[in-house]
Amino acid sequence: MMKTMRVVPAEGRMVPDPDRGDVLPIGGREVPKNQWWMRRLMDKDVVEVPAHKPAATKKGAD
C-alpha cells in the first residue's frame, strides 16, 4: 500500500496534480507521498493537513 498525505495549495498557488491531470482543489486531497509531492511541500507550494478520518458509527444504535 502506497503511503499518502493530504495537502492543500498554499495561499495564492495553483498546483497541478500530474496523476489526475487537473489542478489541486482549494479544499485539497489525498495524494501519494512521492518525490513530486514532497518537492511541492519543500517549495511551500502545498501545505500538509491532517487526513480526513471516517466518521465513527455506534454499534447497536438502532
N, CA, C, O and CB atoms as a CASP TS submission, in Angstrom:
PFRMAT TS
TARGET T0000
AUTHOR 0000-0000-0000
METHOD Language model
MODEL 1
PARENT N/A
ATOM      1  N   MET     1       0.840  -1.178   0.000  1.00  0.00           N
ATOM      2  CA  MET     1       0.000   0.000   0.000  1.00  0.00           C
ATOM      3  C   MET     1       0.888   1.246   0.000  1.00  0.00           C
ATOM      4  O   MET     1       1.813   1.363   0.805  1.00  0.00           O
ATOM      5  CB  MET     1      -0.957  -0.005   1.219  1.00  0.00           C
ATOM      6  N   MET     2       0.598   2.161  -0.902  1.00  0.00           N
ATOM      7  CA  MET     2       1.388   3.379  -1.010  1.00  0.00           C
ATOM      8  C   MET     2       0.991   4.358   0.097  1.00  0.00           C
ATOM      9  O   MET     2      -0.191   4.521   0.402  1.00  0.00           O
ATOM     10  CB  MET     2       1.203   4.027  -2.403  1.00  0.00           C
ATOM     11  N   LYS     3       1.973   4.991   0.681  1.00  0.00           N
ATOM     12  CA  LYS     3       1.693   5.999   1.701  1.00  0.00           C
ATOM     13  C   LYS     3       1.126   7.239   1.023  1.00  0.00           C
ATOM     14  O   LYS     3       1.527   7.605  -0.082  1.00  0.00           O
ATOM     15  CB  LYS     3       2.976   6.349   2.516  1.00  0.00           C
ATOM     16  N   THR     4       0.185   7.874   1.711  1.00  0.00           N
ATOM     17  CA  THR     4      -0.416   9.090   1.182  1.00  0.00           C
ATOM     18  C   THR     4      -0.384  10.183   2.236  1.00  0.00           C
ATOM     19  O   THR     4      -0.111   9.936   3.411  1.00  0.00           O
ATOM     20  CB  THR     4      -1.860   8.831   0.717  1.00  0.00           C
ATOM     21  N   MET     5      -0.667  11.386   1.790  1.00  0.00           N
ATOM     22  CA  MET     5      -0.794  12.527   2.695  1.00  0.00           C
ATOM     23  C   MET     5      -1.869  13.431   2.116  1.00  0.00           C
ATOM     24  O   MET     5      -2.150  13.384   0.919  1.00  0.00           O
ATOM     25  CB  MET     5       0.575  13.297   2.874  1.00  0.00           C
ATOM     26  N   ARG     6      -2.459  14.241   2.954  1.00  0.00           N
ATOM     27  CA  ARG     6      -3.468  15.196   2.492  1.00  0.00           C
ATOM     28  C   ARG     6      -2.811  16.566   2.415  1.00  0.00           C
ATOM     29  O   ARG     6      -2.208  17.036   3.380  1.00  0.00           O
ATOM     30  CB  ARG     6      -4.724  15.220   3.443  1.00  0.00           C
ATOM     31  N   VAL     7      -2.937  17.200   1.250  1.00  0.00           N
ATOM     32  CA  VAL     7      -2.347  18.518   1.049  1.00  0.00           C
ATOM     33  C   VAL     7      -3.383  19.487   0.495  1.00  0.00           C
ATOM     34  O   VAL     7      -4.336  19.094  -0.177  1.00  0.00           O
ATOM     35  CB  VAL     7      -1.138  18.432   0.105  1.00  0.00           C
ATOM     36  N   VAL     8      -3.169  20.751   0.793  1.00  0.00           N
ATOM     37  CA  VAL     8      -3.961  21.846   0.220  1.00  0.00           C
ATOM     38  C   VAL     8      -2.971  22.804  -0.430  1.00  0.00           C
ATOM     39  O   VAL     8      -1.820  22.882  -0.001  1.00  0.00           O
ATOM     40  CB  VAL     8      -4.851  22.581   1.319  1.00  0.00           C
ATOM     41  N   PRO     9      -3.398  23.534  -1.456  1.00  0.00           N
ATOM     42  CA  PRO     9      -2.476  24.503  -2.055  1.00  0.00           C
ATOM     43  C   PRO     9      -2.183  25.643  -1.085  1.00  0.00           C
ATOM     44  O   PRO     9      -3.060  26.066  -0.331  1.00  0.00           O
ATOM     45  CB  PRO     9      -3.057  25.061  -3.367  1.00  0.00           C
ATOM     46  N   ALA    10      -0.960  26.134  -1.105  1.00  0.00           N
ATOM     47  CA  ALA    10      -0.603  27.304  -0.299  1.00  0.00           C
ATOM     48  C   ALA    10      -1.392  28.497  -0.830  1.00  0.00           C
ATOM     49  O   ALA    10      -1.814  28.506  -1.986  1.00  0.00           O
ATOM     50  CB  ALA    10       0.948  27.584  -0.340  1.00  0.00           C
ATOM     51  N   GLU    11      -1.586  29.490   0.013  1.00  0.00           N
ATOM     52  CA  GLU    11      -2.378  30.662  -0.364  1.00  0.00           C
ATOM     53  C   GLU    11      -1.833  31.287  -1.647  1.00  0.00           C
ATOM     54  O   GLU    11      -0.640  31.567  -1.767  1.00  0.00           O
ATOM     55  CB  GLU    11      -2.384  31.701   0.776  1.00  0.00           C
ATOM     56  N   GLY    12      -2.732  31.497  -2.594  1.00  0.00           N
ATOM     57  CA  GLY    12      -2.370  32.130  -3.856  1.00  0.00           C
ATOM     58  C   GLY    12      -1.719  31.208  -4.871  1.00  0.00           C
ATOM     59  O   GLY    12      -1.273  31.670  -5.921  1.00  0.00           O
ATOM     60  N   ARG    13      -1.655  29.915  -4.585  1.00  0.00           N
ATOM     61  CA  ARG    13      -0.994  28.970  -5.502  1.00  0.00           C
ATOM     62  C   ARG    13      -2.012  28.120  -6.248  1.00  0.00           C
ATOM     63  O   ARG    13      -3.055  27.754  -5.705  1.00  0.00           O
ATOM     64  CB  ARG    13      -0.023  28.061  -4.731  1.00  0.00           C
ATOM     65  N   MET    14      -1.694  27.815  -7.495  1.00  0.00           N
ATOM     66  CA  MET    14      -2.435  26.830  -8.283  1.00  0.00           C
ATOM     67  C   MET    14      -1.434  25.723  -8.568  1.00  0.00           C
ATOM     68  O   MET    14      -0.440  25.936  -9.263  1.00  0.00           O
ATOM     69  CB  MET    14      -3.053  27.452  -9.628  1.00  0.00           C
ATOM     70  N   VAL    15      -1.698  24.548  -8.034  1.00  0.00           N
ATOM     71  CA  VAL    15      -0.739  23.453  -8.114  1.00  0.00           C
ATOM     72  C   VAL    15      -1.309  22.339  -8.987  1.00  0.00           C
ATOM     73  O   VAL    15      -2.373  21.802  -8.680  1.00  0.00           O
ATOM     74  CB  VAL    15      -0.391  22.919  -6.703  1.00  0.00           C
ATOM     75  N   PRO    16      -0.615  21.984 -10.074  1.00  0.00           N
ATOM     76  CA  PRO    16      -1.106  20.893 -10.909  1.00  0.00           C
ATOM     77  C   PRO    16      -0.969  19.550 -10.200  1.00  0.00           C
ATOM     78  O   PRO    16      -0.030  19.326  -9.436  1.00  0.00           O
ATOM     79  CB  PRO    16      -0.353  20.863 -12.238  1.00  0.00           C
ATOM     80  N   ASP    17      -1.925  18.664 -10.469  1.00  0.00           N
ATOM     81  CA  ASP    17      -1.876  17.293  -9.962  1.00  0.00           C
ATOM     82  C   ASP    17      -1.597  16.405 -11.164  1.00  0.00           C
ATOM     83  O   ASP    17      -2.507  16.130 -11.947  1.00  0.00           O
ATOM     84  CB  ASP    17      -3.221  16.879  -9.222  1.00  0.00           C
ATOM     85  N   PRO    18      -0.361  15.950 -11.328  1.00  0.00           N
ATOM     86  CA  PRO    18       0.001  15.193 -12.524  1.00  0.00           C
ATOM     87  C   PRO    18      -0.723  13.857 -12.654  1.00  0.00           C
ATOM     88  O   PRO    18      -0.929  13.382 -13.770  1.00  0.00           O
ATOM     89  CB  PRO    18       1.472  14.953 -12.532  1.00  0.00           C
ATOM     90  N   ASP    19      -1.111  13.245 -11.547  1.00  0.00           N
ATOM     91  CA  ASP    19      -1.809  11.957 -11.608  1.00  0.00           C
ATOM     92  C   ASP    19      -3.234  12.111 -12.128  1.00  0.00           C
ATOM     93  O   ASP    19      -3.740  11.236 -12.831  1.00  0.00           O
ATOM     94  CB  ASP    19      -1.831  11.304 -10.230  1.00  0.00           C
ATOM     95  N   ARG    20      -3.876  13.215 -11.786  1.00  0.00           N
ATOM     96  CA  ARG    20      -5.272  13.427 -12.183  1.00  0.00           C
ATOM     97  C   ARG    20      -5.407  14.324 -13.405  1.00  0.00           C
ATOM     98  O   ARG    20      -6.468  14.367 -14.028  1.00  0.00           O
ATOM     99  CB  ARG    20      -6.049  14.025 -11.033  1.00  0.00           C
ATOM    100  N   GLY    21      -4.350  15.037 -13.753  1.00  0.00           N
ATOM    101  CA  GLY    21      -4.402  15.908 -14.920  1.00  0.00           C
ATOM    102  C   GLY    21      -5.222  17.167 -14.700  1.00  0.00           C
ATOM    103  O   GLY    21      -5.731  17.759 -15.652  1.00  0.00           O
ATOM    104  N   ASP    22      -5.349  17.577 -13.436  1.00  0.00           N
ATOM    105  CA  ASP    22      -6.076  18.806 -13.134  1.00  0.00           C
ATOM    106  C   ASP    22      -5.302  19.605 -12.098  1.00  0.00           C
ATOM    107  O   ASP    22      -4.135  19.320 -11.825  1.00  0.00           O
ATOM    108  CB  ASP    22      -7.510  18.497 -12.629  1.00  0.00           C
ATOM    109  N   VAL    23      -5.954  20.604 -11.525  1.00  0.00           N
ATOM    110  CA  VAL    23      -5.329  21.448 -10.511  1.00  0.00           C
ATOM    111  C   VAL    23      -5.829  21.003  -9.141  1.00  0.00           C
ATOM    112  O   VAL    23      -7.004  20.675  -8.978  1.00  0.00           O
ATOM    113  CB  VAL    23      -5.640  22.964 -10.761  1.00  0.00           C
ATOM    114  N   LEU    24      -4.940  20.995  -8.167  1.00  0.00           N
ATOM    115  CA  LEU    24      -5.299  20.642  -6.797  1.00  0.00           C
ATOM    116  C   LEU    24      -6.384  21.598  -6.311  1.00  0.00           C
ATOM    117  O   LEU    24      -6.190  22.813  -6.347  1.00  0.00           O
ATOM    118  CB  LEU    24      -4.053  20.689  -5.858  1.00  0.00           C
ATOM    119  N   PRO    25      -7.536  21.066  -5.853  1.00  0.00           N
ATOM    120  CA  PRO    25      -8.607  21.957  -5.400  1.00  0.00           C
ATOM    121  C   PRO    25      -8.234  22.685  -4.110  1.00  0.00           C
ATOM    122  O   PRO    25      -7.361  22.238  -3.366  1.00  0.00           O
ATOM    123  CB  PRO    25      -9.895  21.166  -5.192  1.00  0.00           C
ATOM    124  N   ILE    26      -8.900  23.803  -3.854  1.00  0.00           N
ATOM    125  CA  ILE    26      -8.628  24.601  -2.656  1.00  0.00           C
ATOM    126  C   ILE    26      -8.795  23.766  -1.396  1.00  0.00           C
ATOM    127  O   ILE    26      -8.049  23.938  -0.432  1.00  0.00           O
ATOM    128  CB  ILE    26      -9.552  25.823  -2.602  1.00  0.00           C
ATOM    129  N   GLY    27      -9.771  22.863  -1.398  1.00  0.00           N
ATOM    130  CA  GLY    27     -10.011  22.000  -0.240  1.00  0.00           C
ATOM    131  C   GLY    27      -8.986  20.897  -0.090  1.00  0.00           C
ATOM    132  O   GLY    27      -8.982  20.187   0.916  1.00  0.00           O
ATOM    133  N   GLY    28      -8.115  20.743  -1.075  1.00  0.00           N
ATOM    134  CA  GLY    28      -7.069  19.731  -1.028  1.00  0.00           C
ATOM    135  C   GLY    28      -7.573  18.339  -1.337  1.00  0.00           C
ATOM    136  O   GLY    28      -8.753  18.135  -1.623  1.00  0.00           O
ATOM    137  N   ARG    29      -6.656  17.380  -1.276  1.00  0.00           N
ATOM    138  CA  ARG    29      -6.989  15.971  -1.493  1.00  0.00           C
ATOM    139  C   ARG    29      -5.842  15.096  -1.033  1.00  0.00           C
ATOM    140  O   ARG    29      -4.737  15.568  -0.765  1.00  0.00           O
ATOM    141  CB  ARG    29      -7.310  15.701  -2.978  1.00  0.00           C
ATOM    142  N   GLU    30      -6.134  13.804  -0.949  1.00  0.00           N
ATOM    143  CA  GLU    30      -5.111  12.812  -0.635  1.00  0.00           C
ATOM    144  C   GLU    30      -4.252  12.621  -1.879  1.00  0.00           C
ATOM    145  O   GLU    30      -4.769  12.444  -2.982  1.00  0.00           O
ATOM    146  CB  GLU    30      -5.748  11.454  -0.168  1.00  0.00           C
ATOM    147  N   VAL    31      -2.951  12.658  -1.692  1.00  0.00           N
ATOM    148  CA  VAL    31      -2.012  12.465  -2.793  1.00  0.00           C
ATOM    149  C   VAL    31      -0.948  11.467  -2.353  1.00  0.00           C
ATOM    150  O   VAL    31      -0.709  11.303  -1.157  1.00  0.00           O
ATOM    151  CB  VAL    31      -1.365  13.818  -3.231  1.00  0.00           C
ATOM    152  N   PRO    32      -0.305  10.798  -3.310  1.00  0.00           N
ATOM    153  CA  PRO    32       0.760   9.876  -2.929  1.00  0.00           C
ATOM    154  C   PRO    32       1.935  10.628  -2.314  1.00  0.00           C
ATOM    155  O   PRO    32       2.255  11.741  -2.731  1.00  0.00           O
ATOM    156  CB  PRO    32       1.228   9.067  -4.144  1.00  0.00           C
ATOM    157  N   LYS    33       2.562  10.027  -1.340  1.00  0.00           N
ATOM    158  CA  LYS    33       3.722  10.648  -0.688  1.00  0.00           C
ATOM    159  C   LYS    33       4.949  10.267  -1.516  1.00  0.00           C
ATOM    160  O   LYS    33       5.758   9.430  -1.114  1.00  0.00           O
ATOM    161  CB  LYS    33       3.872  10.180   0.832  1.00  0.00           C
ATOM    162  N   ASN    34       5.063  10.905  -2.684  1.00  0.00           N
ATOM    163  CA  ASN    34       6.156  10.589  -3.598  1.00  0.00           C
ATOM    164  C   ASN    34       7.059  11.804  -3.788  1.00  0.00           C
ATOM    165  O   ASN    34       6.832  12.854  -3.186  1.00  0.00           O
ATOM    166  CB  ASN    34       5.606  10.113  -4.954  1.00  0.00           C
ATOM    167  N   GLN    35       8.066  11.659  -4.613  1.00  0.00           N
ATOM    168  CA  GLN    35       9.053  12.717  -4.816  1.00  0.00           C
ATOM    169  C   GLN    35       8.416  14.005  -5.340  1.00  0.00           C
ATOM    170  O   GLN    35       8.796  15.095  -4.912  1.00  0.00           O
ATOM    171  CB  GLN    35      10.128  12.245  -5.782  1.00  0.00           C
ATOM    172  N   TRP    36       7.455  13.895  -6.257  1.00  0.00           N
ATOM    173  CA  TRP    36       6.841  15.091  -6.842  1.00  0.00           C
ATOM    174  C   TRP    36       6.123  15.916  -5.781  1.00  0.00           C
ATOM    175  O   TRP    36       6.310  17.130  -5.706  1.00  0.00           O
ATOM    176  CB  TRP    36       5.858  14.700  -7.953  1.00  0.00           C
ATOM    177  N   TRP    37       5.298  15.257  -4.956  1.00  0.00           N
ATOM    178  CA  TRP    37       4.548  15.978  -3.930  1.00  0.00           C
ATOM    179  C   TRP    37       5.445  16.435  -2.788  1.00  0.00           C
ATOM    180  O   TRP    37       5.197  17.492  -2.208  1.00  0.00           O
ATOM    181  CB  TRP    37       3.430  15.105  -3.388  1.00  0.00           C
ATOM    182  N   MET    38       6.472  15.676  -2.450  1.00  0.00           N
ATOM    183  CA  MET    38       7.399  16.110  -1.402  1.00  0.00           C
ATOM    184  C   MET    38       8.142  17.372  -1.852  1.00  0.00           C
ATOM    185  O   MET    38       8.434  18.245  -1.034  1.00  0.00           O
ATOM    186  CB  MET    38       8.409  14.978  -1.058  1.00  0.00           C
ATOM    187  N   ARG    39       8.443  17.468  -3.137  1.00  0.00           N
ATOM    188  CA  ARG    39       9.092  18.675  -3.666  1.00  0.00           C
ATOM    189  C   ARG    39       8.156  19.876  -3.559  1.00  0.00           C
ATOM    190  O   ARG    39       8.581  20.971  -3.191  1.00  0.00           O
ATOM    191  CB  ARG    39       9.520  18.464  -5.137  1.00  0.00           C
ATOM    192  N   ARG    40       6.869  19.663  -3.886  1.00  0.00           N
ATOM    193  CA  ARG    40       5.889  20.758  -3.741  1.00  0.00           C
ATOM    194  C   ARG    40       5.814  21.212  -2.291  1.00  0.00           C
ATOM    195  O   ARG    40       5.676  22.405  -2.017  1.00  0.00           O
ATOM    196  CB  ARG    40       4.487  20.312  -4.233  1.00  0.00           C
ATOM    197  N   LEU    41       5.904  20.268  -1.363  1.00  0.00           N
ATOM    198  CA  LEU    41       5.863  20.576   0.066  1.00  0.00           C
ATOM    199  C   LEU    41       7.102  21.380   0.471  1.00  0.00           C
ATOM    200  O   LEU    41       6.989  22.385   1.172  1.00  0.00           O
ATOM    201  CB  LEU    41       5.767  19.275   0.900  1.00  0.00           C
ATOM    202  N   MET    42       8.280  20.937   0.031  1.00  0.00           N
ATOM    203  CA  MET    42       9.524  21.646   0.360  1.00  0.00           C
ATOM    204  C   MET    42       9.554  23.051  -0.236  1.00  0.00           C
ATOM    205  O   MET    42      10.095  23.975   0.370  1.00  0.00           O
ATOM    206  CB  MET    42      10.730  20.852  -0.137  1.00  0.00           C
ATOM    207  N   ASP    43       8.971  23.208  -1.427  1.00  0.00           N
ATOM    208  CA  ASP    43       8.929  24.521  -2.087  1.00  0.00           C
ATOM    209  C   ASP    43       7.810  25.410  -1.544  1.00  0.00           C
ATOM    210  O   ASP    43       7.649  26.551  -1.976  1.00  0.00           O
ATOM    211  CB  ASP    43       8.752  24.344  -3.589  1.00  0.00           C
ATOM    212  N   LYS    44       7.041  24.878  -0.594  1.00  0.00           N
ATOM    213  CA  LYS    44       5.921  25.597   0.036  1.00  0.00           C
ATOM    214  C   LYS    44       4.817  25.953  -0.956  1.00  0.00           C
ATOM    215  O   LYS    44       4.124  26.959  -0.799  1.00  0.00           O
ATOM    216  CB  LYS    44       6.428  26.867   0.700  1.00  0.00           C
ATOM    217  N   ASP    45       4.662  25.105  -1.990  1.00  0.00           N
ATOM    218  CA  ASP    45       3.544  25.249  -2.923  1.00  0.00           C
ATOM    219  C   ASP    45       2.283  24.622  -2.338  1.00  0.00           C
ATOM    220  O   ASP    45       1.169  25.019  -2.677  1.00  0.00           O
ATOM    221  CB  ASP    45       3.882  24.604  -4.283  1.00  0.00           C
ATOM    222  N   VAL    46       2.469  23.636  -1.454  1.00  0.00           N
ATOM    223  CA  VAL    46       1.347  22.979  -0.779  1.00  0.00           C
ATOM    224  C   VAL    46       1.633  22.922   0.713  1.00  0.00           C
ATOM    225  O   VAL    46       2.772  23.075   1.153  1.00  0.00           O
ATOM    226  CB  VAL    46       1.104  21.548  -1.349  1.00  0.00           C
ATOM    227  N   VAL    47       0.564  22.697   1.485  1.00  0.00           N
ATOM    228  CA  VAL    47       0.666  22.570   2.934  1.00  0.00           C
ATOM    229  C   VAL    47       0.032  21.241   3.310  1.00  0.00           C
ATOM    230  O   VAL    47      -1.078  20.935   2.873  1.00  0.00           O
ATOM    231  CB  VAL    47      -0.028  23.774   3.679  1.00  0.00           C
ATOM    232  N   GLU    48       0.733  20.446   4.121  1.00  0.00           N
ATOM    233  CA  GLU    48       0.166  19.176   4.572  1.00  0.00           C
ATOM    234  C   GLU    48      -0.817  19.448   5.705  1.00  0.00           C
ATOM    235  O   GLU    48      -0.533  20.223   6.618  1.00  0.00           O
ATOM    236  CB  GLU    48       1.286  18.191   5.034  1.00  0.00           C
ATOM    237  N   VAL    49      -1.974  18.800   5.631  1.00  0.00           N
ATOM    238  CA  VAL    49      -3.015  18.950   6.654  1.00  0.00           C
ATOM    239  C   VAL    49      -3.402  17.558   7.147  1.00  0.00           C
ATOM    240  O   VAL    49      -3.136  16.567   6.468  1.00  0.00           O
ATOM    241  CB  VAL    49      -4.270  19.717   6.089  1.00  0.00           C
ATOM    242  N   PRO    50      -4.026  17.473   8.322  1.00  0.00           N
ATOM    243  CA  PRO    50      -4.441  16.158   8.830  1.00  0.00           C
ATOM    244  C   PRO    50      -5.409  15.477   7.863  1.00  0.00           C
ATOM    245  O   PRO    50      -6.273  16.122   7.269  1.00  0.00           O
ATOM    246  CB  PRO    50      -5.096  16.300  10.219  1.00  0.00           C
ATOM    247  N   ALA    51      -5.249  14.179   7.718  1.00  0.00           N
ATOM    248  CA  ALA    51      -6.122  13.396   6.839  1.00  0.00           C
ATOM    249  C   ALA    51      -7.519  13.318   7.424  1.00  0.00           C
ATOM    250  O   ALA    51      -7.700  13.319   8.641  1.00  0.00           O
ATOM    251  CB  ALA    51      -5.556  11.982   6.621  1.00  0.00           C
ATOM    252  N   HIS    52      -8.509  13.248   6.534  1.00  0.00           N
ATOM    253  CA  HIS    52      -9.886  13.048   6.985  1.00  0.00           C
ATOM    254  C   HIS    52      -9.999  11.651   7.551  1.00  0.00           C
ATOM    255  O   HIS    52      -9.494  10.694   6.964  1.00  0.00           O
ATOM    256  CB  HIS    52     -10.908  13.266   5.827  1.00  0.00           C
ATOM    257  N   LYS    53     -10.656  11.529   8.684  1.00  0.00           N
ATOM    258  CA  LYS    53     -10.883  10.214   9.274  1.00  0.00           C
ATOM    259  C   LYS    53     -12.336   9.852   9.054  1.00  0.00           C
ATOM    260  O   LYS    53     -13.211  10.711   9.167  1.00  0.00           O
ATOM    261  CB  LYS    53     -10.519  10.191  10.795  1.00  0.00           C
ATOM    262  N   PRO    54     -12.611   8.588   8.739  1.00  0.00           N
ATOM    263  CA  PRO    54     -14.005   8.193   8.554  1.00  0.00           C
ATOM    264  C   PRO    54     -14.798   8.404   9.837  1.00  0.00           C
ATOM    265  O   PRO    54     -14.288   8.197  10.938  1.00  0.00           O
ATOM    266  CB  PRO    54     -14.095   6.728   8.110  1.00  0.00           C
ATOM    267  N   ALA    55     -16.030   8.813   9.682  1.00  0.00           N
ATOM    268  CA  ALA    55     -16.883   9.050  10.848  1.00  0.00           C
ATOM    269  C   ALA    55     -17.135   7.741  11.582  1.00  0.00           C
ATOM    270  O   ALA    55     -17.431   6.718  10.964  1.00  0.00           O
ATOM    271  CB  ALA    55     -18.222   9.700  10.427  1.00  0.00           C
ATOM    272  N   ALA    56     -17.018   7.780  12.888  1.00  0.00           N
ATOM    273  CA  ALA    56     -17.262   6.590  13.702  1.00  0.00           C
ATOM    274  C   ALA    56     -18.762   6.353  13.800  1.00  0.00           C
ATOM    275  O   ALA    56     -19.546   7.292  13.937  1.00  0.00           O
ATOM    276  CB  ALA    56     -16.634   6.739  15.117  1.00  0.00           C
ATOM    277  N   THR    57     -19.141   5.105  13.730  1.00  0.00           N
ATOM    278  CA  THR    57     -20.551   4.753  13.870  1.00  0.00           C
ATOM    279  C   THR    57     -20.732   3.954  15.142  1.00  0.00           C
ATOM    280  O   THR    57     -19.868   3.168  15.531  1.00  0.00           O
ATOM    281  CB  THR    57     -21.058   3.954  12.642  1.00  0.00           C
ATOM    282  N   LYS    58     -21.849   4.163  15.773  1.00  0.00           N
ATOM    283  CA  LYS    58     -22.138   3.430  17.004  1.00  0.00           C
ATOM    284  C   LYS    58     -22.756   2.090  16.652  1.00  0.00           C
ATOM    285  O   LYS    58     -23.666   2.016  15.826  1.00  0.00           O
ATOM    286  CB  LYS    58     -23.080   4.241  17.932  1.00  0.00           C
ATOM    287  N   LYS    59     -22.266   1.041  17.275  1.00  0.00           N
ATOM    288  CA  LYS    59     -22.845  -0.284  17.060  1.00  0.00           C
ATOM    289  C   LYS    59     -24.069  -0.431  17.940  1.00  0.00           C
ATOM    290  O   LYS    59     -24.072  -0.009  19.096  1.00  0.00           O
ATOM    291  CB  LYS    59     -21.813  -1.408  17.357  1.00  0.00           C
ATOM    292  N   GLY    60     -25.103  -1.027  17.388  1.00  0.00           N
ATOM    293  CA  GLY    60     -26.315  -1.284  18.149  1.00  0.00           C
ATOM    294  C   GLY    60     -27.124  -0.041  18.442  1.00  0.00           C
ATOM    295  O   GLY    60     -27.893  -0.022  19.404  1.00  0.00           O
ATOM    296  N   ALA    61     -26.972   0.990  17.643  1.00  0.00           N
ATOM    297  CA  ALA    61     -27.712   2.234  17.873  1.00  0.00           C
ATOM    298  C   ALA    61     -28.980   2.255  17.033  1.00  0.00           C
ATOM    299  O   ALA    61     -29.252   3.243  16.351  1.00  0.00           O
ATOM    300  CB  ALA    61     -26.836   3.462  17.549  1.00  0.00           C
ATOM    301  N   ASP    62     -29.746   1.196  17.071  1.00  0.00           N
ATOM    302  CA  ASP    62     -30.995   1.122  16.296  1.00  0.00           C
ATOM    303  C   ASP    62     -32.176   1.564  17.088  1.00  0.00           C
ATOM    304  O   ASP    62     -33.297   1.560  16.579  1.00  0.00           O
ATOM    305  CB  ASP    62     -31.231  -0.269  15.800  1.00  0.00           C
TER
END
